[in-house]
Amino acid sequence: TGKGDYEGKTAKSEAKKVEEQASQPEKTISGVTITGEAKVGSTLTAVVEPTEATVDYQWQSATEENGSYTPIAGETRSTYEVKATDKFVKVVVTGKGDYEGKTAKSEAKKVTND
């Protein structure tokens, strides 16, 4: 309680609640790799680390390995069937839920016709 002009008055302080997430390590996507042979007609699979990460997929293609990659329309699953028009492909994953805002890109795979 207060004294003098503040006699009879009390002050309350509110304790700030520390959120549970603050004590947990931040969840990150450590990488994405492509498995399978990058051969026309074959199926490639994106493998995300950690495996429990919830992500959206976007397959991309380019005419040169270090060129500009563009999204392949409609190819948003973990698997992709290699097309004859593909020269180089990669996949980009974007986190959802606990992994929101995290992204990872695979290395490019060169497509072969044999």
Buried (B, 14 or more C-beta within 10 A) or exposed (E): EEEEEEEEEEEEEEEEEEEEEEEEEEBBBEBBBBEBEBBBEEEBEBBBEEEEBBBEBBBBBBEEEEEEBEEBEEBEEBBBEBEEEBEBBBBBBBBEEBBEEBBBBBEBBEBEEE
